[in-house]
């Protein structure tokens, strides 16, 4: 990689937009999907296997 490429303002701007998109959009969306998926799996397990017993 050339040192000239690392200082390219267009590339720097693109990397900043990519970082902001990942942190502000993708991480929250993936978090909601993972937590919702786990909750759904627990719900389906309890629907089939019955409630947990003491």
PDB file as gemmi writes it, atoms N, CA and C in Angstrom:
CRYST1    1.000    1.000    1.000  90.00  90.00  90.00 P 1                      
ATOM      1  N   UNK A   1       0.845  -1.174   0.000  1.00  0.00           N  
ATOM      2  CA  UNK A   1       0.000   0.000   0.000  1.00  0.00           C  
ATOM      3  C   UNK A   1       0.887   1.232   0.000  1.00  0.00           C  
ATOM      4  N   UNK A   2       0.540   2.163  -0.792  1.00  0.00           N  
ATOM      5  CA  UNK A   2       1.288   3.405  -0.911  1.00  0.00           C  
ATOM      6  C   UNK A   2       0.860   4.365   0.188  1.00  0.00           C  
ATOM      7  N   UNK A   3       1.784   5.163   0.722  1.00  0.00           N  
ATOM      8  CA  UNK A   3       1.410   6.128   1.751  1.00  0.00           C  
ATOM      9  C   UNK A   3       0.487   7.198   1.189  1.00  0.00           C  
ATOM     10  N   UNK A   4       0.576   7.408  -0.124  1.00  0.00           N  
ATOM     11  CA  UNK A   4      -0.301   8.376  -0.786  1.00  0.00           C  
ATOM     12  C   UNK A   4      -1.760   7.914  -0.717  1.00  0.00           C  
ATOM     13  N   UNK A   5      -1.991   6.596  -0.821  1.00  0.00           N  
ATOM     14  CA  UNK A   5      -3.353   6.058  -0.785  1.00  0.00           C  
ATOM     15  C   UNK A   5      -4.007   6.277   0.584  1.00  0.00           C  
ATOM     16  N   UNK A   6      -3.241   6.159   1.654  1.00  0.00           N  
ATOM     17  CA  UNK A   6      -3.796   6.288   3.002  1.00  0.00           C  
ATOM     18  C   UNK A   6      -4.252   7.715   3.293  1.00  0.00           C  
ATOM     19  N   UNK A   7      -3.704   8.694   2.597  1.00  0.00           N  
ATOM     20  CA  UNK A   7      -4.041  10.089   2.859  1.00  0.00           C  
ATOM     21  C   UNK A   7      -5.085  10.640   1.893  1.00  0.00           C  
ATOM     22  N   UNK A   8      -5.603   9.805   1.022  1.00  0.00           N  
ATOM     23  CA  UNK A   8      -6.590  10.238   0.037  1.00  0.00           C  
ATOM     24  C   UNK A   8      -7.865  10.693   0.760  1.00  0.00           C  
ATOM     25  N   UNK A   9      -8.271  11.967   0.589  1.00  0.00           N  
ATOM     26  CA  UNK A   9      -9.445  12.468   1.320  1.00  0.00           C  
ATOM     27  C   UNK A   9     -10.734  11.725   0.978  1.00  0.00           C  
ATOM     28  N   UNK A  10     -10.881  11.313  -0.266  1.00  0.00           N  
ATOM     29  CA  UNK A  10     -12.106  10.589  -0.655  1.00  0.00           C  
ATOM     30  C   UNK A  10     -12.164   9.241   0.073  1.00  0.00           C  
ATOM     31  N   UNK A  11     -11.033   8.562   0.138  1.00  0.00           N  
ATOM     32  CA  UNK A  11     -11.002   7.262   0.815  1.00  0.00           C  
ATOM     33  C   UNK A  11     -11.232   7.430   2.315  1.00  0.00           C  
ATOM     34  N   UNK A  12     -10.644   8.475   2.895  1.00  0.00           N  
ATOM     35  CA  UNK A  12     -10.828   8.733   4.320  1.00  0.00           C  
ATOM     36  C   UNK A  12     -12.295   9.006   4.628  1.00  0.00           C  
ATOM     37  N   UNK A  13     -12.946   9.770   3.773  1.00  0.00           N  
ATOM     38  CA  UNK A  13     -14.365  10.073   3.939  1.00  0.00           C  
ATOM     39  C   UNK A  13     -15.207   8.800   3.816  1.00  0.00           C  
ATOM     40  N   UNK A  14     -14.854   7.958   2.862  1.00  0.00           N  
ATOM     41  CA  UNK A  14     -15.590   6.705   2.663  1.00  0.00           C  
ATOM     42  C   UNK A  14     -15.419   5.783   3.873  1.00  0.00           C  
ATOM     43  N   UNK A  15     -14.212   5.725   4.420  1.00  0.00           N  
ATOM     44  CA  UNK A  15     -13.983   4.893   5.591  1.00  0.00           C  
ATOM     45  C   UNK A  15     -14.755   5.416   6.800  1.00  0.00           C  
ATOM     46  N   UNK A  16     -14.826   6.731   6.945  1.00  0.00           N  
ATOM     47  CA  UNK A  16     -15.584   7.316   8.054  1.00  0.00           C  
ATOM     48  C   UNK A  16     -17.071   6.988   7.919  1.00  0.00           C  
ATOM     49  N   UNK A  17     -17.611   7.118   6.704  1.00  0.00           N  
ATOM     50  CA  UNK A  17     -19.027   6.779   6.493  1.00  0.00           C  
ATOM     51  C   UNK A  17     -19.284   5.303   6.761  1.00  0.00           C  
ATOM     52  N   UNK A  18     -18.363   4.438   6.341  1.00  0.00           N  
ATOM     53  CA  UNK A  18     -18.514   3.007   6.590  1.00  0.00           C  
ATOM     54  C   UNK A  18     -18.498   2.710   8.084  1.00  0.00           C  
ATOM     55  N   UNK A  19     -17.573   3.347   8.808  1.00  0.00           N  
ATOM     56  CA  UNK A  19     -17.490   3.147  10.251  1.00  0.00           C  
ATOM     57  C   UNK A  19     -18.771   3.608  10.937  1.00  0.00           C  
ATOM     58  N   UNK A  20     -19.264   4.780  10.560  1.00  0.00           N  
ATOM     59  CA  UNK A  20     -20.484   5.298  11.182  1.00  0.00           C  
ATOM     60  C   UNK A  20     -21.682   4.409  10.865  1.00  0.00           C  
ATOM     61  N   UNK A  21     -21.763   3.907   9.639  1.00  0.00           N  
ATOM     62  CA  UNK A  21     -22.852   3.006   9.266  1.00  0.00           C  
ATOM     63  C   UNK A  21     -22.800   1.731  10.095  1.00  0.00           C  
ATOM     64  N   UNK A  22     -21.603   1.168  10.235  1.00  0.00           N  
ATOM     65  CA  UNK A  22     -21.474  -0.068  11.004  1.00  0.00           C  
ATOM     66  C   UNK A  22     -21.830   0.145  12.474  1.00  0.00           C  
ATOM     67  N   UNK A  23     -21.347   1.236  13.063  1.00  0.00           N  
ATOM     68  CA  UNK A  23     -21.586   1.436  14.491  1.00  0.00           C  
ATOM     69  C   UNK A  23     -22.992   1.939  14.794  1.00  0.00           C  
ATOM     70  N   UNK A  24     -23.568   2.745  13.925  1.00  0.00           N  
ATOM     71  CA  UNK A  24     -24.871   3.346  14.219  1.00  0.00           C  
ATOM     72  C   UNK A  24     -26.042   2.526  13.688  1.00  0.00           C  
ATOM     73  N   UNK A  25     -25.810   1.672  12.690  1.00  0.00           N  
ATOM     74  CA  UNK A  25     -26.917   0.934  12.079  1.00  0.00           C  
ATOM     75  C   UNK A  25     -26.757  -0.574  12.265  1.00  0.00           C  
ATOM     76  N   UNK A  26     -25.635  -1.115  11.817  1.00  0.00           N  
ATOM     77  CA  UNK A  26     -25.503  -2.566  11.786  1.00  0.00           C  
ATOM     78  C   UNK A  26     -25.392  -3.204  13.170  1.00  0.00           C  
ATOM     79  N   UNK A  27     -24.646  -2.616  14.081  1.00  0.00           N  
ATOM     80  CA  UNK A  27     -24.497  -3.213  15.412  1.00  0.00           C  
ATOM     81  C   UNK A  27     -25.838  -3.256  16.150  1.00  0.00           C  
ATOM     82  N   UNK A  28     -26.610  -2.166  16.181  1.00  0.00           N  
ATOM     83  CA  UNK A  28     -27.919  -2.263  16.841  1.00  0.00           C  
ATOM     84  C   UNK A  28     -28.869  -3.257  16.156  1.00  0.00           C  
ATOM     85  N   UNK A  29     -28.869  -3.281  14.843  1.00  0.00           N  
ATOM     86  CA  UNK A  29     -29.745  -4.212  14.117  1.00  0.00           C  
ATOM     87  C   UNK A  29     -29.354  -5.655  14.426  1.00  0.00           C  
ATOM     88  N   UNK A  30     -28.063  -5.953  14.378  1.00  0.00           N  
ATOM     89  CA  UNK A  30     -27.618  -7.315  14.668  1.00  0.00           C  
ATOM     90  C   UNK A  30     -27.891  -7.686  16.125  1.00  0.00           C  
ATOM     91  N   UNK A  31     -27.767  -6.732  17.028  1.00  0.00           N  
ATOM     92  CA  UNK A  31     -28.066  -7.003  18.437  1.00  0.00           C  
ATOM     93  C   UNK A  31     -29.533  -7.363  18.626  1.00  0.00           C  
ATOM     94  N   UNK A  32     -30.419  -6.619  17.995  1.00  0.00           N  
ATOM     95  CA  UNK A  32     -31.853  -6.904  18.093  1.00  0.00           C  
ATOM     96  C   UNK A  32     -32.166  -8.269  17.486  1.00  0.00           C  
ATOM     97  N   UNK A  33     -31.536  -8.600  16.373  1.00  0.00           N  
ATOM     98  CA  UNK A  33     -31.765  -9.903  15.727  1.00  0.00           C  
ATOM     99  C   UNK A  33     -31.300 -11.041  16.622  1.00  0.00           C  
ATOM    100  N   UNK A  34     -30.119 -10.906  17.224  1.00  0.00           N  
ATOM    101  CA  UNK A  34     -29.582 -11.972  18.081  1.00  0.00           C  
ATOM    102  C   UNK A  34     -30.448 -12.156  19.322  1.00  0.00           C  
ATOM    103  N   UNK A  35     -30.785 -11.068  20.003  1.00  0.00           N  
ATOM    104  CA  UNK A  35     -31.593 -11.178  21.221  1.00  0.00           C  
ATOM    105  C   UNK A  35     -33.002 -11.680  20.891  1.00  0.00           C  
ATOM    106  N   UNK A  36     -33.589 -11.171  19.816  1.00  0.00           N  
ATOM    107  CA  UNK A  36     -34.915 -11.633  19.397  1.00  0.00           C  
ATOM    108  C   UNK A  36     -34.901 -13.090  18.990  1.00  0.00           C  
ATOM    109  N   UNK A  37     -33.863 -13.513  18.294  1.00  0.00           N  
ATOM    110  CA  UNK A  37     -33.748 -14.916  17.889  1.00  0.00           C  
ATOM    111  C   UNK A  37     -33.625 -15.840  19.085  1.00  0.00           C  
ATOM    112  N   UNK A  38     -32.828 -15.429  20.073  1.00  0.00           N  
ATOM    113  CA  UNK A  38     -32.693 -16.239  21.286  1.00  0.00           C  
ATOM    114  C   UNK A  38     -34.027 -16.328  22.031  1.00  0.00           C  
ATOM    115  N   UNK A  39     -34.714 -15.205  22.152  1.00  0.00           N  
ATOM    116  CA  UNK A  39     -36.019 -15.213  22.801  1.00  0.00           C  
ATOM    117  C   UNK A  39     -37.010 -16.098  22.071  1.00  0.00           C  
ATOM    118  N   UNK A  40     -36.980 -16.069  20.757  1.00  0.00           N  
ATOM    119  CA  UNK A  40     -37.866 -16.915  19.958  1.00  0.00           C  
ATOM    120  C   UNK A  40     -37.552 -18.392  20.182  1.00  0.00           C  
ATOM    121  N   UNK A  41     -36.256 -18.731  20.222  1.00  0.00           N  
ATOM    122  CA  UNK A  41     -35.878 -20.129  20.452  1.00  0.00           C  
ATOM    123  C   UNK A  41     -36.334 -20.616  21.826  1.00  0.00           C  
ATOM    124  N   UNK A  42     -36.176 -19.780  22.843  1.00  0.00           N  
ATOM    125  CA  UNK A  42     -36.626 -20.151  24.185  1.00  0.00           C  
ATOM    126  C   UNK A  42     -38.143 -20.315  24.198  1.00  0.00           C  
ATOM    127  N   UNK A  43     -38.847 -19.428  23.547  1.00  0.00           N  
ATOM    128  CA  UNK A  43     -40.309 -19.494  23.481  1.00  0.00           C  
ATOM    129  C   UNK A  43     -40.756 -20.788  22.796  1.00  0.00           C  
ATOM    130  N   UNK A  44     -40.126 -21.120  21.653  1.00  0.00           N  
ATOM    131  CA  UNK A  44     -40.487 -22.345  20.941  1.00  0.00           C  
ATOM    132  C   UNK A  44     -40.162 -23.583  21.769  1.00  0.00           C  
ATOM    133  N   UNK A  45     -39.021 -23.565  22.458  1.00  0.00           N  
ATOM    134  CA  UNK A  45     -38.657 -24.700  23.308  1.00  0.00           C  
ATOM    135  C   UNK A  45     -39.695 -24.900  24.413  1.00  0.00           C  
ATOM    136  N   UNK A  46     -40.114 -23.808  25.044  1.00  0.00           N  
ATOM    137  CA  UNK A  46     -41.108 -23.910  26.115  1.00  0.00           C  
ATOM    138  C   UNK A  46     -42.486 -24.297  25.567  1.00  0.00           C  
ATOM    139  N   UNK A  47     -42.786 -23.897  24.351  1.00  0.00           N  
ATOM    140  CA  UNK A  47     -44.051 -24.265  23.736  1.00  0.00           C  
ATOM    141  C   UNK A  47     -44.105 -25.777  23.513  1.00  0.00           C  
ATOM    142  N   UNK A  48     -42.983 -26.368  23.105  1.00  0.00           N  
ATOM    143  CA  UNK A  48     -42.928 -27.803  22.816  1.00  0.00           C  
ATOM    144  C   UNK A  48     -42.649 -28.615  24.083  1.00  0.00           C  
ATOM    145  N   UNK A  49     -41.675 -28.157  24.887  1.00  0.00           N  
ATOM    146  CA  UNK A  49     -41.239 -28.930  26.041  1.00  0.00           C  
ATOM    147  C   UNK A  49     -41.948 -28.606  27.343  1.00  0.00           C  
ATOM    148  N   UNK A  50     -42.775 -27.604  27.332  1.00  0.00           N  
ATOM    149  CA  UNK A  50     -43.459 -27.212  28.563  1.00  0.00           C  
ATOM    150  C   UNK A  50     -42.639 -26.207  29.343  1.00  0.00           C  
ATOM    151  N   UNK A  51     -43.273 -25.608  30.334  1.00  0.00           N  
ATOM    152  CA  UNK A  51     -42.553 -24.603  31.136  1.00  0.00           C  
ATOM    153  C   UNK A  51     -41.479 -25.252  31.992  1.00  0.00           C  
ATOM    154  N   UNK A  52     -40.491 -24.470  32.391  1.00  0.00           N  
ATOM    155  CA  UNK A  52     -39.455 -25.045  33.272  1.00  0.00           C  
ATOM    156  C   UNK A  52     -40.057 -25.390  34.636  1.00  0.00           C  
ATOM    157  N   UNK A  53     -39.601 -26.502  35.197  1.00  0.00           N  
ATOM    158  CA  UNK A  53     -40.112 -26.936  36.509  1.00  0.00           C  
ATOM    159  C   UNK A  53     -39.037 -26.742  37.554  1.00  0.00           C  
ATOM    160  N   UNK A  54     -39.479 -26.599  38.773  1.00  0.00           N  
ATOM    161  CA  UNK A  54     -38.546 -26.390  39.872  1.00  0.00           C  
ATOM    162  C   UNK A  54     -38.042 -27.696  40.381  1.00  0.00           C  
TER     163      UNK A  54                                                      
END                                                                             
